[in-house]
Amino acid sequence: MGTKFSTRVWVSVVGIASIFFGSKGYADTVISVADFGLKPDTRENAVAYVQKAIEACRGKEPVTLVFPEGRYDFWPQYAHEKNYYETNTYDVFPKRLAMLFEGLHNITVDGNGSQFVMHDRIQPITVENCDGVTLKNFSIDWDIPLTAQARVTKVGSDFFEIEINVLESPYIIEDGKLVFVGEGWKSALGSMIEFESDTHFVVPGTGDLVLGRNWRDYTAVSPRYGIVRLSRKGGFERYPAEGNWLVLRHSTRDHAGIFICGSHDVRLSDVQVYHTAGLGILAQYSSDIAFKKVSVEPNAAKGRILSGHDDGFHLMGCKGKITVDSCRWAGLMDDPINIHGTCVRVVKVLSSDKVVCRFMHDMSKGMEWGFPGDKVGMIENNTMRTVATANIRSFKAIDEYEFELELTSDLPEEIGVGAALENLTWTPDVDIRNSFFGSCRARGLLVSTPGKVVIENNVFESSGSAILIAGDANYWYESGAVKDVLIKGNDFRYPCMSSMYQFCEAIISIEPEIPQPDTKYPFHSNIRIENNTFNPFDYPILYAKSVDGISFTGNVIQRNTTYKPFHKRKAAVTLVKCRRAKIKDNKIIGDVLGAPGGKLSIVKE
């Protein structure tokens, strides 16, 4: 590579480390990227230097890898390249890895407030088969983001004009379409989300239909560079408002910002993920993960209202304890948090205890779904009831979609081709507190796990449902019937449920996809919603399907009139095939829709 590296490593006791770095409580071994010739704020490609520093950490654990404060730039040149099947991410191979931490133990990465700036399509941080990892005190961003934004400057009868920061999002007009170009890539406009100019909330009632339907036959022209006019013969069904912001989505979700796989005891603190082209922080088949003061928000210093291309935190097939404390999300193009497992479908029965299973969603394939000894639930997918459980004797991949599974006991007669299996071992307890769910494209918090779940003292300003508890074996195949959920002391503000997305039936939507729900076989159970504050502008507050033991008690509900009601549901509470529901002792303030006489209206279906 034509670059010389020093192989000298700083090794010191904590007291000596304090001389160099201040009293930060470092481990006995401290390694600095500066010791390998990497200096901040030079705009030099940091990849090769950091690789050397990471390798120097191996065998010296516990160890702290230090970045002196400043800006560090990462390009794909010299990056590790590996193929990872990352859930809810498209399989664009190879993944190019700016920083790969593999097979390390008891390592702390301290950025000291540094900015890690990415270029081109690259996965910033990957943690694979590690335990005892702490990532802290840094931010992740792109100079040229993989999503764009624009200000609406003019609206006509059959056109509108937008202004784009061309230093941040250069573009071309190609065959009459708006196409963004970056460092080694180009991609055409595919969708857009409209945000209010002052609040930066998703404009109510818009969701994914900023221009209505059938808008993609638009024509783009650029009167001068930085100004783009979009028009359509016959006009658009809807127009954005002058002064508002549009997030212009044009890239694919081909990597995560931070990817954690096969790892245990991973802690993130004081980390800002300003942008990624896919999921912000993704963990799969990992255990005991903690987030403290981690944010996935727009970089206000750059005037951005966009942040990540998709979910903020996405945890699939994890176990142990997931802790989220004092975190923040805004400007995302999907959900701030999504925690779930993955169901697979039985496509062939080989014997009484051996089946072939298939990953049914194209963004879940290729994973090692189970391990010997794991407990498996067998689901009859019409009613979604778990008929029986067994343990895995062996797992053998056939190809990226299918695998052979041998169990320790015979299949019950209800489980055959078409039934679903879920891995019950890789399911976590979840604790989410003191966090801010800002306005993002879709919902707020999605959680599907049979572990103990506590959602407490959070603020929600989601444009769709604030909390979604789903689960299915028929569409997304995201598994995890909940058994113990406490939703307490949260503030659900008026932007909640201001636009429609999938599974948005109320501010709190409990909506598993069950083709034939049956009261005898409830899917979810033991959900308590208590002592929260709601400020609805519309009717639906709670929608619950197929729950045994749902309570909504001690909540304060006060009407908000900022937005106009629009939802098709005209009851505050809707219960579908539920058992043991308790709706009482709630305080109604003002003219709350769906609360005649100060009592919440309840519809049972």
N, C-alpha and C positions, 0 to 999 in steps of 0.2 A: 504493500500500500504506500510505500515511500515515506512512512512516518515512523520515527523512532519513539519508543516508549521507555520511560524509566521503570524499572522493576522494583524500586525501593518501596516498601510498605511501611506506613506509620503504625507501629505497635506500641501501645502504652497502657498504663493503668489509668483508671478513671481520673485520678488527680492530675496526671500529666496531660490527658486529653483536655481537661478543663483549661489548661494554659493556652492551647491552640484554639479551642472552639467555644470556650465558656462552659459554665456548669450546666450541661444538658443531660447528665446522667447516661453517658454513652457506655456501651459495653467495653470490655477490656481491650479489644482490638478495634482500632479506628483506621479506616482506609479512605483516603480522599481522592476524588477524580483528578484533583489538581496535581497529585503526585505522578500522574501519567501524562502530564503535559496539557491537559484540558483546562482552558481558561474561559471564564464566563464572558458574555457580551462581545464575542469575536465574530459571531455568525458562522464559525467553522463547524463542519459536520462532527457532532459529538459521538456518533455511533461507535466507531472503532475504539476510541478512548474509553468509553464506558464499558465496552465488552472486556477490555483488559482489566479494568478496575473490578468488575464483577467476578472474573475468574480469580483475581487475587484474594477475594473473600473466601473462596472455597477452602474448607479445611481449617479455617481460623475462627469458626463460630464459638461463642457469640461475637458478632462483628457488626460495626456500624459503617455503612458506606455514606460518605458525606459529599454533598455538592456545595461548595462555597456559593454564597448568594449571588444571583445574577441570571442572565438569560442563556439557555442552552438550546441549540438548534439541532434537529435530527432529520436527516434525509435517508431514503431507502438504500443508498449505496453503502455497502459493507454490512448491511443488516442481516441478521439471521433470517432464514426463510424456512418455514415449517407449514405443514398442512394440519390445521385444527378444524374439527367439526364443532363449531360454536353454535349453541342453540339459539334459535330466533335470529340467526344471522345467515346470510347467503354464503354458499361455499365457493368463494373466490379464492383460488389457490395460486401460489402459496401465500400465506400470511407473511407479511414483512414486519419484522419485530425490532422496534427501536431499542428496547431493553428487555432482555430475557433473563429471568431468575429461575433456574431449573435445578432441582435437587439440593436446595440450600436449606439450612436449619438455623434458627435463631439469628436472623439478620434484620437489621434496621436500615432503612433507606431514608436519610434526612436531607431534604432539599433546601433547608434554611431559608424558605420563602422564595425559592428560585422559580423561574418560568421555563417550562419545557415546551418548546415551540416545534410543532411537527410540520413536515412538508410532504406533499404528494400523499398517496394512500399508504398508510403505515399504522401498525398497532403500537401505541406508545409503550405500554408496560404489560408484560406477560409473566405470571407467577405459576409455575408448573411443578407439581410434586415437591412442594416445600412445606415446612412447618415452622411456626414461630416467626412469622414475617410481619414487620411493621413498616408501613409506608406513610410518610408524614412531611408536611411543610413544603408543598410545591403545588404548582398549577400546570394544567395541560391545555394547550390551545394550538390553533393553526393560524398562520399568517393569511393564507388563502383558504377559507373554510370550505367544507364539502357540502354546504348548503348556502344559499344566498338570501339576502334580504333587500327590500326596496321600499321607498316611500311613494305613496300615491300622490301625484302632483296635479292631475287633471282628469276629469271624467266627462265624457261626451255621450251622445245618444247611442253610438254603436262602438265606442272605444274607450280606453282609459290609458293614461300615461304613468309611467313609474320612473323614479330616479334611482340609479344603482351606483354605489361606490365602486368604481372600476379598479381602484388600486387593490381593493379587497376581493372583488368578484368580477374579474374580467370576463367578457362575453363576446360572442359573435352572433350574427343572424345567419342561419343556414337553412336554406329552403323555406324561408318565411317563418322559422321557428327560433325561439330564444334558446341559445346553447351556451352554457358556461364552460370556460376553459381554465385549466389550472396547471400545476406542475406535473406534466406527464399524463394528463387526462382531459377529457371533455365529456359533458353530459347535458342532455336536453331537459328543459323544464318539464316536470311531470305532475306536480300538484302545488297548491299554495294554501296558506293559512293566514287569515287577517287578524291583526292585533290592533286594539284601540291606541290612538296616538298618545294619550295622556296616561292611562292606567297600565298599558301593555297587557291588558286582558284580551283573550280571544273574543272577538266580536260576537255577542250573543246571537244564537240562531243560525250561525254560519257553519261551524264544524268543518267538514271536508268539502262543503259546497259553496265556496266563496263566490264562484262565478255561476253557480247552478250546475246543471248537468250538460253534457254534450258541448263542452267548451273547447275541447282539444283540437278542433278544426280552426283555431284562431290563426291570425296572421300577425307577425311581428315585424315592425320596421324601427329603425333607429334614426330619428331626425338629426341628432348629434350624439356623439359617444357619451354614454352615461344616461341618456334618456331613451326609453323604449316605449313605443306605442303598440298596444295589443288591441286588435279589432276582430270582429266576426260578422260575417254577412247575416243580417237579421238581428244583430246585437247579442249580448249575453243575457241569460236569465236574471242575473243579478250583477251588481257592480260594487266594488269596494268604495269606501268613502275617502274623499280627498283628505290628505294629512295622515291617514292610517298607514300602518306598516304591513307589508306582505312578507312572509317567509316563503321563499321560492325553493321548493324541494326538487332536486334534480339528480341526486346520486343514489347509489345502492348502499344497503347496510352490509359492508363487507368486512368489518372488523369491530372490535370493542375498543374503548379507551383504555381500560384496565381489564385484563382477562385473567381469571383465577381458576385453575383447574387442578383437581387431584391434590389439593393442599389443605392443611389444617392449621387453625389458630392464626388467622390473618387479620391484622388490625390496620385500619386507615384512619388518620386524623389530620385535620387541617389541610385537606386536599381540595382543590378547586378544579373540576373538570369543566372547562368553558365550552368545549366543543369536541365532538367525535362524529364520524360518518356512520356510526351504528349505535349499539348500546353503550351507555356511558361506562358503567362498571358491571361486568358480567362474571358470575361465579357459577360453576357447575361441578357436581360431584366433589364438593369441598365441605369442610365442617368448621364450625365455630368461627364466624366472621363478625367483626365489629366495625361499625362506622361511627366516628365521632367528629362533628364539625366538618363534614364532607358535603360539598355542594356541586350540583350540576346546574349552573345558571349562566345567563349571558354575561359576556365580558363587558361590563358597563364602561370601562376605560376606553374601549374601542367603539363605543356607541352601538353595541349590538343588542338586538332584542331576540336573536336566535341563540339557542345553546345546542343541545344534542339532536341528532337525526332521529333518535328513537327513545327507548326507555332510559331512565336515569340509572337506577339500580335494578339489575335483573338477576335473580337467583333461582336456578333450576337444579333439582336433584341434589340439594344440599341437606346436611343434617347437623345435629348439635344445636347450638344457639346462634341465632342471627340477632344482633343488637344494632339498632339505629338510634342515635341520640344527637339532637341539635344539628340536624342536617337540613339542606334547602335545595329546592328544585324550582325552575321556571323556564319558560321558553322552549320546552321540549316538544318534539313532534310525536311523542307517545307518552306512556305512563311513567310517572316518577319512580314508582316501585312496583315490581311484579315478582312474586314469589310463588313457585309452583313446582310440580313434578311433571313427568311426561308419560301418558298412557300409550300403550302399543296395542295393535290389533292382532288377534290370532288369525292367521291366514291358512294354516295347515296343521292338522293333528297327526303326528307321526306315530304315537303310541299313547298308552294311558297316562304317561307322565312326561311326555316329550312333545313340544309344539314348535312351530315356526311362527315368529312374530314379525310385524312390520311397523316401522316408523311411518305414520300416516301423513305428517306434515313435512313439506320439503325443507323447512328450516329446523328440523329436529333429527334428521337422519345422521348416521355415521357414528353415533355415540356408543360407548360401552355401557349399555343400559343397566346391567346388573352384574353382581359378583357372587361367587359361591357363598352361601350362608344368608344372603339377603332374603327378607320376607316379602312375598308377593301377594297382592290382593287380586282376586279374580272377579271381574265385573260383568254382570249381565247388562248390556248397554242400553236396553230399552227403558228399564226402570232405574238404571245406574246403581243397582244394589250390589254390594260385595257379597258374593255367594260363599266364598271360602278363601282360605289363605294357605300358602305353602312356602317352602324355602327353595332357593335355587341350588341345584347340585352342580350344574355347569352352564356356561354361556359360551356360545361360539358364533362369531360373526360369519354370515354367508356373503353379504355384500353390504354396501352402505345403507341399504333400506331394510334388509331382513337379517334375522339372527335365529339360531336354534337354541331353545331353552329347555333344559332338563330340570324337573322339579323333584322334590323329595316325597311327594305323595301324588296319588292319582287325581285327575281332573274330575270334578263333579259333572253330572250329566248336563247341567245348564250351561256349561262352558265348552263351547266348540268354536268352529270357524265363525268369525264375526264378533266374538266376545272380546273384551279388553282386559289387559293386565296393567297393574301399576306397582311400582316398587315402593313398599311401605317403610323400608329401612332408611332410605335417603329422603327423610322428611324432617324439617327442623321445628324447634320452638322459635318464636319470633317476638321481639320486644321493640316497639317503635314509639319513641317519646320525643316531645319537645322540638318537633320539626315543623318546617313550613313547606306546604305543598302549593306552590304558586300556579299561575295559569299556564297550562300546557295544552297541547292539541287534544289530548284524549281525557282519560280519567285521572284519579289521584293515586290510590293505593289498591293493588290487586294482591290478594293473599289467598292461597289454597294449600293448606297443610293440616294434617290431623294433630300436629303438635299444639302446645299451649301458645296462644297468641294474645298479646296485650298491645292495644293501640291507645295511647294516653297522652293528653296535653299537647296535641298537635293542632295546627291551623291549616284549613283546607280552603283553597280558592280555585278548585279544579273547574275546567269548563264543562266536563262531563260528570259522571258520578264521582263523588269523593272517594268512596270505598266500594270496591266490587269484590264479592266473594262468588266465584263462578265454579269451574270444574266441569270437565266433559270428556267423553270418549267418543265423540261424534263429529267434531269439527276441528278445533285447535288441539285437541287431545292433551290439554293442560290439566293434570290430575291434582287431587288433594281435597277430599271431603273434610271440612273442618269439624272439630269435636269440642273445642274449648276456646272461645273468642270473647274477649272483653274490650269494648269500645267505650272509653270513659274520659270525660273531661276535655273533649275536643271542641274546637270552634269551627263550625261549618258556615262559611260566609256566603254572601249572596251570589258570587259568580258560579257557585256549584250548580250543576245541571242547567247551564245556560245554553248548551248546544248538545245535539244528539250524536252519539257514536254507538258502536256495538255494545250491548248489555247496559244501556243507560235507561233504566226504568224509574230511578229515584236517586236522591242524594246518596243514600246507602242502598245499594242494589245487590241482593243475594239471588243470583240467577244462574244456577247450573243448567247446562243444556241437557234436558232429559226428555226424550221423545214421548214417553208415556209415564208421567209422574204419578206416583201412587202413595197415598197417605200412609199405607202400611209399611212402606219402605222409604222413609225420609233419607235424603242424601246428606244434608248437613245437620248438625246438632249443637245445642248449648251455646247460643250467641246472645250476649248481653250488651245492650246499648243503653248506657245510663249516664246521667249527669253531664250531658253535652249541651252545647248551645247551637241552635240552628237559626239562620236568617234567610228563610226561603222567600223567593219572589213568586214561586209557582206552587202547584199542589203537591206533587209526589215527594215525600220525605223518606219513606221506607218501602221497599218492595222486597218480599221474601218468598222464595219458592222452595218447597220440599225441605223444611226445617223442622226438627223435633226439639222444641225448647227455644223459642225466640222471645226475648223480652225487650221492651222499649219503655224505660221508666226513668222518672226524675229529670227529664230533659226540659230545657227552656227553649221555647220556639217563639220567635218574634218576626213578624212580617217585614219584608223589605220590598220597596216599590221601584228600585232602580231600573229593573228590566220588566218587560211585559211578559205575562205568562203565555206559554205556548204548548205545553206538554199535553198529550192525548189523555193522560190519566188525570182524573178529577177527584181523586181521594188522596188523603195524606198518607194512608197506609194501605198497602195491598198485600194480602196473604194468599198464596197459592199452594194448596196441598200441604199445609203446615199443621203441626200438632203442638199443643201446650204453648200457645201464644199468650203473652201478657203485655198489654198496652195500657199503662195507667200511671197516675201521679205525675203527669207532664204539665208544665206551666205554659199557658198560651198568653202571649202578649200582643195586643193589636189585632187587626183584622186578618188573621192568618187564613189563607185559602185552604179549604178542606178541613176547617175546624169550626163548624157551626155551633154556636152556643158555648164556645170555649172548649170543645171536646173534639179530639181528632177523629175524622171520619175513617172508617175501616171497611174495605171491600174484601170479601173472601171469594176466591175463584177455585 
